Amino acid sequence: MRVEGKSHRTIWLGPDRTSVEIIDQTRLPHRFETITIRDVRGAARAIKDMQVRGAPLIGVTAAYGVALAMAADPSNAHLDDACALLRATRPTAVNLQWALNAMREALEPLAAPSRADAAFALAEAIAEADVALCAAIGEFGRPLIEAAAARKGSGPVQILTHCNAGWLATVDWGTATAPIYKAFEAGVPLHVWVDETRPRNQGASLTAWELGKQGVPHTIIVDNAGGHLMQRGEVDLVIVGTDRTTASGDVCNKIGTYLKALAAKDNGVPFYVAAPSPSIDFAIADGLAEIPIEIRSQNEVTHIAGLAEAGHVENVRVAPEGSNALNPAFDVTPAHLVTGLITERGVIAASRDSLAKAFPEHAAKASARKG
Ligand SMILES: CSC[C@H]1O[C@H](OP(=O)(O)O)[C@H](O)[C@@H]1O
């Protein structure tokens, strides 16, 4: 998307084509800083420390990480080590596994000397495919917002979103924000309620920054205000992202998503999930039982990142010394609470049959693997 008049993607090849540039998202919204990743360890660190985050972008960064590894040492042993290092960074977003499997399947049959060029080409193709997937999600999701505007008759469509499933979480457009950007560009009057999304505030720090840069009207709210607004008719629809959606339509997303889905169900508010196919795990059905939930540092709960007077970003303690904290980074929204999945192939029901019909090749591949 455009930032300060320039078109920006979240990840791109360095000028020497043997390094990768990323936006350091831990510095936003206070500082727009890019960093250069020169090896697979740098890629792994960027994912684990959430300098890059968001399911699609995690997958793309891992793909480039494998390419950097092949540039250093294209041996089978190093390919295995690189994939293991990247796989261990964050467990929940299935895009990471999807990207690593795609890289491995493409590279293993190749002779070592040709692997680096092939790996960079595939990583770039995965990045470009993400842009197209998200743009398609935007086009299929836009009519949902237009229909809400028509139902309202007057006033902006009130959309609530959680965490950051914006262009910062992908290569461009975002997933949940893609329909918002497309509708906004089409002139649909809209306003976005931005869940701050504790503990890392991806909403307040990233989604609000994105929307502000694109001129989209928005208001930051505390996570616990969403149900209150829905009860008062202030939310026309909810659109969120996903880190892993199962073959039966269960949706794993940032912690707090499930509570928004419950409030939406109780108030008759449509609850949509923007779900590109690399974020769908066709190999599993039961999200609660089968999706690994990342448990992150207690410090993310006991401290909050802010901009010090001196201009640097620092963590400030908000909890007493000695208090424990538990920090599950994701939760699972069961399919029956999901109004629809906005995919790159259309808006579909959150059900096994709909997913298998929309993505028959993926369902067949998963079924064949099960034997
Ligand atoms: C477009 S998927 C973005 C998805 O990823 C976020 O998690 P994190 O910031 O921890 O990577 C959040 O669950 C978003 O919905």
PDBQT file of the ligand as one rigid body, heavy atoms in Angstrom, charges set to zero:
ROOT
HETATM    1  C1  LIG A 401      -3.503 -11.869   7.706  1.00  0.00    +0.000 C 
HETATM    2  S1  LIG A 401      -3.300 -12.978   8.974  1.00  0.00    +0.000 SA
HETATM    3  C2  LIG A 401      -2.873 -11.919  10.282  1.00  0.00    +0.000 C 
HETATM    4  C3  LIG A 401      -3.098 -12.572  11.606  1.00  0.00    +0.000 C 
HETATM    5  O1  LIG A 401      -1.832 -12.759  12.253  1.00  0.00    +0.000 OA
HETATM    6  C4  LIG A 401      -1.851 -12.050  13.473  1.00  0.00    +0.000 C 
HETATM    7  O2  LIG A 401      -1.115 -12.652  14.476  1.00  0.00    +0.000 OA
HETATM    8  P1  LIG A 401       0.402 -12.124  14.768  1.00  0.00    +0.000 P 
HETATM    9  O3  LIG A 401       0.364 -10.634  14.737  1.00  0.00    +0.000 OA
HETATM   10  O4  LIG A 401       0.708 -12.709  16.144  1.00  0.00    +0.000 OA
HETATM   11  O5  LIG A 401       1.273 -12.729  13.696  1.00  0.00    +0.000 OA
HETATM   12  C5  LIG A 401      -3.328 -12.014  13.828  1.00  0.00    +0.000 C 
HETATM   13  O6  LIG A 401      -3.778 -13.278  14.300  1.00  0.00    +0.000 OA
HETATM   14  C6  LIG A 401      -3.914 -11.691  12.490  1.00  0.00    +0.000 C 
HETATM   15  O7  LIG A 401      -5.284 -11.900  12.335  1.00  0.00    +0.000 OA
ENDROOT
TORSDOF 0
